[in-house]
Amino acid sequence: MKCIRFSHSGGDKRPEARSRKSIWNLSSSGGSNPDNARRSGSEANSQTDASGSGQGSPASNFLLSSSMRQNELKVFSFAELKAATRNFHRTHWLGEGGFGCVYKGFIKVNRTDGTESKVEVAVKQLNGKGLQGHKEWLSEIRYLGVVDDPNLVKLIGYCLEDDPRGVQMLLVYEFMPKGSLEGHLFRRGPPVLPWEARVKIALGTARGLAYLHEELQIQIIYRDFKTSNILLDDSFGPKLSDFGLARLGPEGGDSHVTTAVVGTVGYAAPEYVHTGHLTAKSDVWSFGVVLLELLTGRKALDKNRPKNEQRLLEWVKPYISTSRKFHLIMDPSLEGHYPLQAAQKMASLAASCLTRQPKARPKMSELVEGLKQVLAIPVPDGDGTECKENTPQKLEKFHSDPGVTREKLSVWKMFTVPKLVKT
């Protein structure tokens, strides 16, 4: 599902070809100051954009450190990356990102013993269709170039070079061999993504968002959390990718950032779509949508389904609000191989993310703790018969069991409050 711009503010123009002396020179406002660079495009006139208001502010310090970090990234020539991808051959094509195509490549790396080895990388090439792509390219370097967390994809370097066809802008990332979560979760047929892997992916991405929201000197709002932006390593460990739409969070007592509304239909928080007011709780909403996708195996928006099933949040509403119908939302490809209590707990966490009032949604660090509890619940042994019996009869027995505490029953009550809203 591609990222779209919900509203526009002026037309895009192709920037003039420039040298690669500094990535900050690509700012539409001119100059090499990173504070100017981040004020480009449709957000240049926004007084509440997270650019910081004065020297020495957390945002200014962050942008300065990001500019310095640029020098630690490897600068590739366009010729190097053409060779690494066999001239961007279609057999090396991996997919399409927020602003261009991504290719698999091999680059040479010097070992400590003086020899060379080839390392797999992912190379993203700007599509050159306007200013927005340039802004997103710059944003990726600004944020990925300074953050450091195992749940965020690593940026290795970049290319910025004049060419007869125009300015060539590329980014080079670590290669994620298992591709995206989207490719595994919505695959038709085997292999099926098992329950434990789904919970670990949810936990890893929650940790990544918690790092961006709560563990830095400033706050970074990811703004485009969805299954296609979650990449998986050899062990199905998740990493967030594509920071082209990321923004600095509010500071100086501000409650939100006012910005142009961009994102992906089905994932964007309703208050952000309606007002342009962006907060970290907008990411929390998107996280709740992905939790439901992990539970159901359904896309947030799927026009190939019957009309009354196309919007995931609307489809699950009657099932999660009625405890005895809960089993009907679970991904049938799991064939019952999941612990009922864990699925209920994960659904309750999703419901808490999807409250109408942003302030009522949990912080990502709280969701991390909740998902740790979900992961601690073991998957039943055997052929999954125990979970296949998650029928109304079994749930009736669940309610009448004298060993069921109020805490266990409260899982069901989570589904009556809050109500989910349309996006």
Steps between C-alpha positions, in 0.01 A plus 500: 500500500659824388532808713287788376473871567155587631539869420731709286642846545641620174656316211829313496786624291808314395805649676800605303793260476751564775825358625529262794691738726232480768168324524356807670536698174188321375274709718243689299564797726867507410815498707677220683335552836307188604242717676423656162504163330226361716275799428464416131190437296145511628607523864722806461228735626389283792571679826448185702723274295757326720796697378573665831473867577840602621864425516588229744154339493487117502386504136786728394753287685358187342519644149856615563604153616320354198700727271822388669394136480474543123878496486502148648281360221673354199471711185455281194549602140217439257730272301559286811131450557430431134760226515368371833150455355604396148375833365182470708406181321146375543624174651639708788173687555365452853204736511388860509554725800357836595676690226669253268592145411716275718759262357720229645870568457846387604767740622863438581605528863857502631566242769735552792748256342529721192287283270173596336161336533162562340206598716134496400326838523172659399530802270210746475497727195309828490236502229566866420134599477511819698590681817317264737734214412802719570356601837443138595851402389642774722274395788627142485861617536409745774332241720653163410840665490487580872280237670644172624267220604487129411138539390576771242655417163861617471591764243845424357545794265366708215571630154444857381649564161443697181425293194399579140147392597490725808593476866535139613389441859528156654508345846678181604363289786579172666332215314201335668481150348146408604341804338200679647241388752238579238644236268477227766179593679280534192658221300259253342603152596791364703718567679279661763648753741463322838347657808823539697669676206208742476525593866879544479459725197241708686730524803805597294319774311348628824853531639608689188217750532559533876862588424394773255231641730656474844872421501660784304580859589220594265189313389471353151156421360527224241174593323481204261481185712364210292586141412690589181741719700585219744795303361615163631849356547606135471339418836183699423621776729318823401649837410320820406599640161409797279531815711406730214191629680648516852472829688631646823237500772367805683724685742498810715165414655318449169241223499540404135668571169285649224605360165378398157299179525684211337496130571322183400125455488388257768793569732490877561343617828161673451591818690809541283303450178231747607716777651864448399590490871778244540615341827674179603152362573442506123765227474327312783177492300686356199661242727156389616393448139805279435426297815157424356661402169728258686202348678268472201733456204295770325613832352392830650329578170430224249276587206514141375274390785120542522398861564414444867842340562727745318584719802663291770400721794136494398503127434648397838279735702200267556725202571732649759212675675330160551723260690342185363575604143865583565632184336348611170755779452806276534709425191371161375843417358625458859272195522453547872872504582479794742420537870153650542598705804793655313285587199246667729771700673648612167155604377444701817830682439385577144169635634685729742699644207183571304320724748337814366694730734876503423593576863323182612722281283794332675864593454708264291704399806177384666415295191847343515425376851159370394645309205763344726209351695343375176827335394533329839179303444604167343351363180306174568681178415367256245294568191331815625177321594474704818489822304285357221233463767480877550128477425202655676461178702858516624472870577181434698699247701773762540253742658338241729830359624533594873877529446459792262585819686377852442835580344445237233145616434617862473662405171153468350382827650782681319314445175190694603702811581617675295313492174711496185463791260524518127813633329 
